[in-house]
Amino acid sequence: MTVLITGSRGKVATTLIPLLREQGITVRAASASPDKLVVPDGVERVVCDLDDPATFPAALTGVESVFLYANPQHIEAFLAEAKAAGVQHIVLLSSSSVLEPGADTNAIAAMHSAVERGLERSGIQSTFLRPGGFAGNALGWSWAAKSTGTVDLPYPETQASPIHEADIAEAALAVLTRPELRGQAYHLTGPASLTAAEQVAAVAEAAGRPLTVTPVSAEAWKQSMAEFMPAGVADALLDYFASHEGHADAVTQDVEQLTGHPARTFESWARENADAFRP
């Protein structure tokens, strides 16, 4: 079996690729800039830019399964090429945002929903992995934490069940290698619902230094994010933060169902990445 991994520079993909190789599976690592990939021996690097349909045919030739990042821009063209190439199974890295109220008007949810709908129409067997917030999103606090010892939060009491990216990769490994798990949607979460302030506290404890949470307005936070994300994505995140303030986030057992072990804690992620928050 040959598995095409799109977005091979991403944290989930870079963890998934060696897991597949350890099981003797042929892996084709795809990226818009494959020359920048660092991959294990025996992994082929190919150009596959999800914004450029001309790169699809060569990348998909001879592929049986695909690990796909959600990019709706040319999803119909990608799926047409996948079907022509004989692809049998696609694992989509979707988002739990598609399960939220108001998903139709949420920029993040709309992007993932569009790709899910395309896959449902394609006739190709598909499996949807729907994680919530990644634990690694906390790295967005690292610069301020290191330089000022403070973290600005628009909704410090918003709750999430952050998931370790390694658990997403192991879930993807399971559905790629165990046919009986395919064709379903899995809501992947960490093992506990934590407020944003509690996540900062966990990072501070792991780093061995105090970190102060500074509440800021939604507009101030959006302006601070302007160079990092589109305004629509910032608005979608703010809507999510506001709607989850004071309300526990969902916690599921889907990670354990797929991987055979409980989901990793946010505290374990913080310990692994403590150096990112130290001066």
C-alpha positions in Angstrom: 0.0 0.0 0.0 1.2 3.5 -0.9 -0.1 6.3 1.3 0.1 10.0 0.1 0.5 12.4 3.0 -0.5 15.9 2.1 0.8 18.9 4.1 3.8 16.9 5.1 5.4 19.8 6.9 2.6 19.9 9.5 3.0 18.5 13.0 0.5 15.8 12.6 2.0 14.6 9.2 5.6 14.7 10.5 4.5 12.4 13.3 2.4 10.1 11.2 5.0 9.5 8.4 7.5 7.6 10.6 4.7 5.7 12.3 3.6 4.4 8.9 7.2 3.6 7.9 7.6 1.5 11.1 4.8 -0.7 9.8 6.5 -1.2 6.5 4.1 1.0 4.6 5.2 2.9 1.5 4.8 6.6 2.1 4.8 9.5 -0.3 5.3 12.8 1.5 3.7 15.7 -0.4 4.2 19.4 0.0 4.1 22.5 -2.1 7.9 22.7 -1.3 9.0 19.1 -1.0 12.7 20.1 -1.0 12.1 21.6 2.5 10.8 18.3 3.9 12.8 16.2 6.4 11.6 12.7 6.1 12.8 9.2 7.1 14.9 7.1 4.7 12.8 5.4 2.1 10.1 8.1 1.9 9.5 9.6 -1.5 9.0 13.4 -1.6 6.6 14.8 -4.2 5.1 18.1 -5.2 1.4 18.4 -4.3 0.1 21.9 -3.8 -3.6 21.8 -2.9 -3.8 25.3 -4.4 -2.5 24.0 -7.8 -4.5 21.2 -9.5 -1.7 20.7 -12.0 0.3 19.0 -9.2 -2.4 16.4 -8.4 -2.0 13.7 -11.1 1.7 12.9 -10.6 1.3 13.0 -6.8 -1.7 10.6 -6.8 -0.4 8.0 -9.4 -0.2 4.6 -7.7 -1.6 5.8 -4.4 -4.1 3.6 -2.5 -4.8 5.9 0.5 -4.5 9.6 1.2 -4.1 11.6 4.4 -5.7 14.9 3.4 -5.6 18.4 4.9 -8.8 20.4 4.5 -8.4 22.9 1.6 -11.7 23.4 -0.2 -10.4 25.6 -3.1 -9.8 22.7 -5.6 -11.3 19.8 -3.7 -13.4 18.6 -6.6 -10.4 18.5 -8.9 -8.4 16.7 -6.3 -11.1 14.1 -5.8 -11.6 13.6 -9.5 -7.8 12.9 -9.9 -7.9 10.6 -6.9 -10.7 8.6 -8.3 -9.0 8.4 -11.7 -5.8 7.2 -10.0 -7.7 4.4 -8.1 -7.5 5.8 -4.6 -9.5 3.6 -2.3 -9.5 5.5 1.0 -9.1 9.1 2.1 -8.5 10.2 5.7 -9.5 13.8 6.2 -8.0 15.9 9.0 -11.2 17.8 9.6 -12.3 19.8 12.7 -14.7 19.5 15.5 -15.9 23.0 14.5 -18.3 21.3 12.1 -20.2 20.0 15.1 -20.7 23.4 16.7 -23.9 25.4 16.5 -23.7 28.0 13.7 -21.2 25.9 11.8 -22.6 27.1 8.5 -21.5 30.7 9.2 -18.2 29.9 10.9 -15.2 30.4 8.6 -13.2 27.5 10.1 -16.2 25.1 10.1 -17.3 26.1 6.6 -13.9 25.2 5.2 -13.9 21.8 6.7 -17.5 21.1 5.9 -17.0 21.9 2.3 -14.3 19.3 2.0 -16.3 16.7 4.0 -19.3 17.2 1.6 -17.0 16.8 -1.4 -15.7 13.5 0.0 -19.2 12.3 0.6 -20.1 13.0 -3.0 -17.0 11.5 -4.4 -17.8 7.8 -3.9 -14.3 7.3 -2.4 -14.4 5.7 1.0 -13.6 8.4 3.5 -12.9 8.7 7.2 -13.2 12.0 9.0 -10.9 12.9 12.0 -12.5 15.8 13.8 -10.1 17.1 16.5 -10.7 20.2 18.5 -8.0 22.6 19.4 -4.5 21.3 19.1 -2.3 21.4 22.3 0.3 22.9 20.0 -1.8 26.1 19.6 -0.4 27.1 22.9 2.9 27.8 21.2 1.3 31.0 20.0 1.8 32.3 23.6 5.5 31.5 23.6 7.0 34.8 22.4 5.0 36.9 24.8 5.7 34.3 27.6 9.4 34.4 27.0 9.7 38.2 26.5 7.2 39.6 29.0 6.0 36.8 31.2 2.4 37.6 30.3 -0.2 36.0 28.0 -3.0 38.1 26.6 -6.3 36.3 26.5 -9.7 37.7 25.2 -11.7 35.0 27.1 -9.5 33.5 29.9 -12.3 31.3 31.1 -13.1 29.8 27.7 -12.8 26.0 27.9 -11.4 23.5 25.5 -10.2 19.9 25.6 -6.8 20.4 23.8 -5.5 17.3 22.0 -1.9 16.3 21.6 -0.9 16.2 18.0 0.7 12.8 18.5 -2.7 11.4 19.4 -4.1 12.7 16.1 -1.3 11.0 14.2 -1.8 7.7 16.0 -5.6 7.9 15.3 -4.8 8.5 11.6 -2.4 5.5 11.7 -5.2 3.3 13.0 -7.8 4.2 10.4 -5.2 4.0 7.6 -4.1 0.5 8.6 -7.3 -1.1 10.0 -10.0 -1.3 7.4 -12.7 -2.1 10.0 -12.3 1.5 11.4 -12.8 3.2 8.0 -15.9 5.1 6.8 -16.7 6.8 10.0 -16.3 10.2 11.7 -14.3 10.5 14.9 -14.4 13.4 17.3 -11.0 13.5 18.8 -10.3 15.4 22.1 -7.9 15.5 24.9 -8.8 13.9 28.2 -10.0 17.0 30.1 -11.7 20.3 29.5 -9.5 23.2 30.6 -9.9 26.9 30.7 -7.4 29.0 28.7 -6.1 30.3 32.0 -5.6 26.8 33.3 -3.6 25.9 30.2 -1.4 28.9 30.8 -0.9 27.8 34.4 0.1 24.3 33.1 2.6 25.8 30.8 4.0 28.0 33.6 4.4 25.0 35.9 6.2 23.0 33.2 8.5 25.9 32.4 9.2 26.5 36.0 8.4 30.2 35.9 5.4 32.4 36.6 3.2 33.5 33.8 0.5 36.2 34.2 -2.8 36.1 32.2 -3.9 39.6 31.0 -7.5 39.8 29.9 -7.8 41.9 26.7 -10.8 42.9 24.5 -11.8 40.8 21.6 -11.0 43.6 19.2 -7.5 44.1 20.7 -6.8 40.4 20.4 -8.0 40.4 16.8 -5.7 43.3 15.9 -2.8 41.5 17.5 -3.5 38.4 15.3 -3.9 40.4 12.0 -0.6 39.4 10.5 -1.0 35.7 11.5 -4.6 34.9 10.3 -7.4 36.2 8.1 -10.0 38.3 9.8 -12.7 35.7 9.2 -10.7 33.0 11.0 -10.0 35.4 13.9 -13.8 36.1 14.2 -14.6 32.4 14.1 -12.1 31.8 16.9 -13.5 34.7 19.0 -17.0 33.3 18.5 -15.8 29.9 19.7 -14.0 31.4 22.7 -17.1 33.4 23.7 -19.5 30.5 23.3 -17.3 28.2 25.4 -16.7 30.6 28.2 -17.8 29.0 31.5 -18.9 25.9 29.7 -17.0 22.6 29.8 -15.9 21.4 26.4 -16.8 17.9 25.1 -14.5 15.1 26.0 -14.7 11.9 24.0 -13.1 8.4 24.2 -12.5 8.3 20.4 -8.7 8.6 20.8 -8.6 5.6 23.1 -11.0 3.7 20.8 -8.6 4.2 17.9 -5.2 4.0 19.6 -5.8 1.7 22.5 -4.5 4.2 25.1 -6.0 7.2 26.8 -5.5 10.6 25.2 -2.3 12.4 26.3 -2.9 15.2 28.8 -2.2 18.9 28.1 0.2 18.8 31.0 2.3 16.2 29.2 2.4 18.4 26.1 3.5 21.4 28.2 6.4 19.4 29.8 7.5 18.3 26.3 7.5 21.9 25.1 8.6 23.7 28.2 11.7 25.2 26.6 9.5 27.2 24.2 8.3 29.2 27.2 11.6 29.9 28.9 13.7 33.0 28.3 
